[in-house]
């Protein structure tokens, strides 16, 4: 089974195992039915352990095929799930499904309302990702045009523009030099 990982670089003396990370697959921090005490325990584990991971289980065969990108505290992953042909031709792979994930890099929580249900105040596990097309997607590319940040993902002969947390200008608008 494939996973998305976020690992804190604490200069470990031995190789890390999944037991050194917190399994955030179920997204219990954003589940309104999770008791407060359990959420506190998860937050404590996140601060003590060496990171988190999420099992890719949105579609059979889902894999991340590109490098994740972190921008303004949000980590962006693109994934691909193949469409398998008939049982008589197991070598056939259709166009498949491209998906983009936008997660808070410290917790693996959803960063945006990607499923379009509800609001930013009640994000859930289904808000972590969304289908953006077919065929294998590129990684997320963030660039600055006219001082404003813009994100791109190439997918199925087109381009998808993921939501970015900030579109702040990197060019100073005004300044003065004082001697």
Secondary structure, 3 states (H helix, E strand, C coil): CCEEEEECCCCCCCCCCHHHCEECCCCCCCCCCCCHHHHHHHHHHHHHCCEEEEECCCCCCCEECCCCEEECCEEEEEEEECCECCCCCCCCECCCEEEEEEEECCCCCECCCCCCCCCHHHCCHHHCEEEEECCCCCCCEEEEECCEEEEEEEECCEEECCCCCCCCCCCCCCCCCCC
